[in-house]
Amino acid sequence: MTIAIGILMLLGYLLIASEHITHINKAAIAVFVGVVGWILFMCTGTHFITQMHGQEFADFVTQGGIHEEWSAVQQFIARHVFLHYSTYICQLVMYIIATLAIVDVLATNGCFDFISVLLRSRSSKVILWGAVAVTFLISANLDNLTTSMLMMLVLSRLIRNDRQRLWVATAVVIAANCGGCLTVIGDITSLMVWTRGAVTPGSYSGMLVVPCLLATIVPTALIARRLPESLDLVRRGAVYDGDDSTLSLWQRIVLFIIGMGGLWFVPTFYSITMLPPFLGALCVLVVLWVINEAFHARQLATRQPMLFTGNNHRLQYETIQVIFFVIGITLSMSVLVECGAMQALSQWLSALVENTYLMSAVWGMISSVLDNVALVMTSISMYDVAPDANAAGTIFAQNGQYWQLVMLSGVVGGCLLPIGNTSGYALMRMEGATIWWYIRHVTLKVLAGWVVALAAYFAIVYFI
């Protein structure tokens, strides 16, 4: 049955990587594979449970006084095995939902409209580097898909020429992925690594800040050479400038600071309380929600319609797909762990993993065709965090090189092709980018940034 489950997961990975060919939503594939995998696991659960949880299962049977073996296996899987993974999945989903709600409150009140004003210039360098800088900073708080789509919506109201907008949007996608990799709350994959105890926020960001910056700057500088001196902009009168918002400028600034700045408090909240990060995000959402209600108190009291800006249905739809994709991939990885497939794979790859140079190259190349969320979840599921953080020479200790390189190579390498990350898919849907165009014009630029980032990382490790 382990072979059958492995084949099922492999076929699922192939379908996920070929979504642009099959046009089957990868979120649906991930959920299907995860659910069917657990059904297969349950059908032959006795063998897996006795092999992976022998003593714990024996104690469960003794304490519960259960005489029928199949019933005992079902109850043990439901209460002790699957419940553990479902709790972890719920924490991830709640965090994504909380951050999406924060973005929704800010976007509907015009709190992101300052970006259009900030970037409005005919100079291509001002628009390109300004958009990249804003994207990099915002994505350190939000997931890369949300940040990319927000910025692409801003660019669609700013740049009229489709080809020029595509170049800038491509740089934005790269910046969103690299910026999200910088912090433990900036990407769903870094959040997973952090909540597993594999990294600490300060050490993680400190080691990756220079590589992430270089991985952004190098391709952006190369893209800047493909743009003309002046861009073809949408006329100012057609661009929304926030005048029809029911909130004043200072009120929108307050909401923006509380919403975006509050997310920086999440790691501190976790380190102080040891409660799941989604509770910290919910605290920020509640404060933001209450202040938003206070700012709209007059409209609510008089039942006047509140004029909100933008249409966020597309952003919400894309994020919901990401949520289901994360659920499906997490279910898939958990069943592979419980059937022993991940343990066998880790032993087979042990020689490769010890060579960090080769490992980072392999992870990056794989993530270019396979979604980086799936790759990172697979790679971190194969190994446990070493209990001795001071163990000499181990790359699996907390803040070890393995966890940092998995994130750096997985996220940056995922930008080698647009199908390697969710933001790339958004670029293909919203701006009409094709894989062939991306390979011809962008892949080598990203590769140059990735090589420079890896060189900087290994230089930092050597000198530290």
Buried (B, 14 or more C-beta within 10 A) or exposed (E): EBEEBBEBBEEBBEBBBBBBEEEEBBBBBBBBBBBBBBEBBBEBBBEBBBEBBEEEBEEBBEEEEBEEEEEBBBBBBEEBBBEEBBEBBEBBBBBBBBBBBBBBBBBBBBBBBBBBEBBBBEEBEBBBBBBBBBBBBBBBBBBBBBBBBBBBBBBBBBBBBEEBBBBBBBBBBBBBBBBBBBBBBBBBBBBBBBBBEBBBBEEBBEBBBBBBBBBBBBBBBBBBEBBEEEBEBBEEEEBBBBEEBBBEEEBBEBBBEBBBEBBBBBBEBBEEEEEBBBBBBBBBBEEBBEBBEEBBEEEEEEEEEBEBBBEBEEBBEBBBBBBBBBBBBBBBBBBBBBBBBBBBBBEEBEEEBEEBEEBBBBBBBBBBBBBBBBBBBBBBBBBEBBEEEEEEEEBBBBBBBBBBBBBBBBBBBBBBBBBBBBBBBBBBEBBEBEBEBBEEBBBEBBBBBBBBBBEBBBEBEEEE
